[in-house]
């Protein structure tokens, strides 16, 4: 059997232009897993308002973080696949995106053409959510819905409980704390609508478990657990990262260390939203020191984490 390993992340526009961003957002925000509103209500809003306003604003933000070879998320996801390929030379290791370029179905078909008969899909989300992991499952199910030949298939659901992942996160924190003193450690996770949790999504529970497991290794220290990236008017998980950081200085928290455990690679939400926008909120309201622990990106220690997940699913 020829083993295939597919790493999957969310996706990114092909360029930091309003046209490319509009195409990406149209695909992303049309997914019923992401926006669950009735289509008769949501689609007119999406095509009449959102896609006429948001692309230009988002394109400006993407242009600030764009690198020569593309978006950071694309670059680091590709690098993570390359590093894992080096560690498992007898497997076909590839990467794909749920939305935008490097589509899941096309990548899997290319892997099949290269001889793949056994497929392990590893979503690069430590915590499971209907809004992230489920769309990957949907696309794979659609690909094989009428297929005559389906490979031996496994899909990783989450890896927030794996000790290798928790240990790596805590090592990042402890290393930074040895270099600088802080008043507070802030865990910021991507938010989801409360309605998503009410439908049975375990995301909030898994995020809370991640924070507790990391703190068990870090030790006794003041910390806060928050959610970022709210979109739309509906109620999302709280407390919000931005509001928490704005309030910290008035609570005598003048030095903060921030980590985003749900992101394994830098993207718009980490570089622009956390390290610029939220940094400014904190400083403008009286904060004095804001340090951000970047995601794993191309750290080979994270490759070891991925390797352990793959081995556990053989």
C-alpha positions in Angstrom: 0.0 0.0 0.0 1.1 3.6 -0.7 0.3 5.7 2.2 -0.8 9.3 1.7 -0.9 12.1 4.3 -2.8 15.2 3.6 -2.4 18.3 5.8 -5.4 20.7 5.5 -5.7 24.4 6.6 -8.4 26.9 6.0 -7.2 28.8 2.9 -6.2 32.2 1.7 -6.8 34.5 -1.3 -4.4 34.0 -4.2 -3.3 37.6 -4.0 -3.9 40.6 -1.8 -6.3 42.3 -4.2 -10.0 43.0 -3.8 -10.9 40.7 -6.7 -9.0 37.7 -5.3 -10.3 38.4 -1.8 -13.8 38.6 -3.0 -13.5 35.2 -4.8 -12.1 33.7 -1.6 -14.7 35.1 0.7 -17.5 34.1 -1.7 -16.5 30.5 -1.4 -15.7 30.6 2.3 -18.8 32.5 3.5 -21.1 30.4 1.2 -20.3 27.2 3.2 -23.3 26.2 5.3 -21.0 25.0 8.0 -19.5 28.5 8.4 -22.7 30.5 8.1 -25.8 28.6 9.1 -28.4 31.2 8.5 -31.2 30.3 6.1 -29.9 30.8 2.5 -32.9 33.1 1.7 -31.7 35.5 4.4 -27.9 35.1 4.1 -27.2 35.0 0.4 -28.7 38.5 -0.3 -26.6 39.9 2.6 -23.5 38.1 1.3 -23.7 39.2 -2.3 -25.5 42.5 -1.7 -23.5 43.9 1.2 -20.6 41.7 2.4 -18.9 41.0 -0.9 -19.2 44.6 -2.0 -17.7 46.1 1.2 -15.4 43.6 2.9 -13.0 42.6 0.0 -11.5 46.1 -0.3 -10.9 46.4 3.4 -9.5 42.9 3.8 -7.3 43.3 0.7 -5.5 46.2 2.4 -4.9 44.1 5.5 -3.6 41.1 3.4 -1.3 43.4 1.6 0.3 44.4 4.9 1.2 40.8 5.7 1.8 39.4 2.2 5.3 38.0 1.5 7.1 37.4 -1.8 6.0 33.8 -2.0 2.4 34.5 -1.0 0.4 34.6 2.3 2.1 33.4 5.5 -0.6 30.8 6.0 0.1 29.3 2.5 3.9 29.5 3.0 3.9 27.9 6.4 1.4 25.2 5.6 3.5 24.2 2.6 6.6 24.2 4.7 4.9 22.0 7.4 4.1 19.5 4.7 7.6 19.5 3.3 9.1 19.0 6.8 6.8 16.1 7.4 7.6 14.6 4.0 11.3 14.6 5.0 10.5 12.8 8.2 8.3 10.2 6.5 10.0 9.6 3.1 8.1 6.5 2.3 4.7 8.3 2.3 3.1 10.9 -0.1 2.8 14.0 2.1 0.8 16.9 0.6 -1.2 19.9 1.8 -4.5 21.4 0.7 -6.8 24.2 1.7 -10.6 24.0 2.4 -11.2 27.2 0.4 -9.3 28.8 -2.4 -6.3 27.4 -4.3 -4.9 23.9 -3.6 -8.3 22.3 -3.3 -8.8 19.2 -1.3 -10.4 17.1 -4.0 -7.9 18.0 -6.7 -5.0 17.3 -4.3 -6.4 13.9 -3.3 -6.9 13.0 -7.0 -3.3 13.9 -7.7 -2.2 11.7 -4.8 -4.2 8.9 -6.2 -2.6 9.3 -9.6 0.8 9.1 -7.8 -0.2 5.7 -6.4 -1.8 6.6 -3.1 -4.1 3.8 -1.8 -4.3 4.7 1.9 -5.1 8.2 3.1 -4.7 9.9 6.4 -6.2 13.5 6.5 -4.8 15.7 9.2 -6.7 19.0 9.6 -4.3 21.6 11.1 -6.8 22.6 13.8 -5.9 21.4 17.3 -9.5 21.8 18.5 -12.4 20.4 16.5 -15.2 22.7 15.3 -18.1 22.3 12.9 -16.8 25.4 11.2 -13.3 24.1 10.4 -13.0 20.3 10.5 -16.5 19.4 9.4 -16.2 21.2 6.0 -13.1 19.1 5.3 -15.1 15.9 6.0 -17.9 17.2 3.8 -15.6 17.8 0.8 -14.0 14.4 1.1 -17.4 12.7 1.4 -18.5 14.6 -1.7 -15.4 13.4 -3.6 -16.0 9.8 -2.8 -19.9 9.9 -2.9 -20.1 8.1 -6.3 -16.5 6.7 -6.5 -15.9 3.1 -7.3 -12.5 3.0 -5.6 -12.2 4.5 -2.2 -8.9 4.3 -0.3 -8.4 3.2 3.3 -9.4 6.5 4.8 -8.8 8.1 8.3 -9.5 11.7 9.3 -8.0 13.2 12.4 -10.7 14.9 14.5 -8.5 17.0 16.8 -5.2 16.9 18.7 -5.7 19.2 21.6 -5.3 16.4 24.1 -2.0 15.1 22.7 0.8 15.6 25.2 3.3 16.5 22.5 1.2 19.5 21.5 0.5 20.7 25.0 4.2 20.3 25.9 5.3 22.3 22.9 2.9 25.1 23.7 4.0 25.2 27.4 7.6 25.2 26.4 7.1 28.3 24.3 5.5 30.1 27.2 8.0 29.0 29.8 10.9 30.1 27.5 9.4 33.6 27.1 8.7 33.9 30.8 12.3 33.1 31.6 13.3 36.2 29.6 10.6 38.7 30.8 8.2 39.2 33.7 4.5 39.6 32.9 1.4 40.5 34.9 -0.8 38.2 32.8 -0.8 35.4 30.3 -3.6 35.6 27.7 -4.9 32.7 25.7 -6.8 33.8 22.6 -8.8 31.4 20.5 -10.7 32.0 17.3 -14.3 32.6 18.2 -17.5 30.9 16.9 -21.2 31.8 17.3 -22.8 30.7 20.5 -25.5 29.0 18.3 -22.8 26.7 17.0 -22.0 25.5 20.5 -25.7 25.2 21.3 -26.0 22.7 18.3 -23.5 20.5 20.1 -20.1 21.7 18.8 -17.4 20.7 21.4 -15.1 23.6 20.3 -15.5 25.7 23.4 -15.0 22.7 25.7 -11.9 21.7 23.9 -10.4 25.2 24.0 -11.0 25.4 27.7 -9.4 22.0 28.1 -6.4 23.1 26.1 -5.8 26.1 28.4 -6.1 24.0 31.5 -3.7 21.4 30.2 -1.1 24.0 29.2 -1.4 25.8 32.6 -0.9 22.5 34.4 2.6 22.4 32.8 3.3 26.2 33.0 2.4 26.3 36.7 0.6 28.8 38.9 0.4 32.2 37.1 -2.4 34.7 36.4 -4.1 33.9 33.0 -7.1 34.8 31.0 -9.0 32.8 28.3 -10.6 34.7 25.5 -12.0 34.6 21.9 -11.2 36.7 18.9 -12.3 37.4 15.3 -16.0 38.0 15.8 -17.9 38.3 12.5 -21.5 39.5 12.0 -24.2 40.6 14.5 -24.9 37.3 16.2 -23.7 36.4 19.7 -20.2 34.8 19.8 -18.2 33.2 22.5 -17.0 35.5 25.2 -15.0 37.1 26.8 -13.7 38.8 23.7 -9.9 39.2 23.3 -10.1 42.9 22.2 -12.4 43.9 25.1 -10.2 42.0 27.6 -7.0 43.7 26.4 -8.7 47.2 26.5 -9.7 46.6 30.1 -6.5 45.1 31.4 -4.6 48.3 32.1 -7.4 49.6 34.4 -7.1 46.3 36.3 -3.4 47.0 36.9 -2.3 44.5 34.2 0.4 46.5 32.4 2.5 43.7 30.9 0.8 40.9 29.0 2.0 37.8 27.2 -0.4 36.5 24.5 -0.5 33.1 22.8 -3.0 31.7 20.2 -3.1 27.9 20.7 -5.7 27.3 18.0 -3.4 28.6 15.2 -0.5 26.5 14.1 0.7 28.9 11.4 0.7 32.7 11.1 -2.2 34.3 9.2 -4.2 37.5 9.1 -5.8 36.7 12.4 -2.4 36.4 14.2 -0.2 39.0 12.5 -2.7 41.8 11.9 -5.5 41.2 14.4 -3.5 40.1 17.4 0.0 41.5 17.0 -1.1 44.9 15.6 -4.8 45.7 16.2 -5.0 44.1 19.7 -1.6 45.3 20.6 -2.7 48.8 19.9 -5.9 48.4 22.0 -3.7 47.4 25.0 -1.1 50.1 24.6 -3.7 52.9 23.8 -5.5 52.1 27.0 -2.5 52.3 29.2 -0.7 49.0 28.7 3.1 49.1 28.8 4.4 45.7 27.4 2.7 43.4 24.9 4.5 40.3 23.8 3.1 37.8 21.4 4.2 34.2 21.0 4.0 33.3 17.3 2.4 30.1 16.1 4.6 27.0 15.3 5.1 28.0 11.7 8.1 26.0 10.5 9.4 24.8 13.8 10.6 21.3 13.5 9.3 20.5 17.0 5.8 20.9 15.5 6.8 18.5 12.7 7.5 16.0 15.5 4.0 16.7 16.9 2.5 15.9 13.4 4.7 12.8 13.1 3.4 11.5 16.4 -0.2 12.0 15.3 0.4 10.2 12.1 2.1 7.3 13.8 -0.8 7.0 16.3 -3.2 6.6 13.4 -1.3 3.9 11.5 
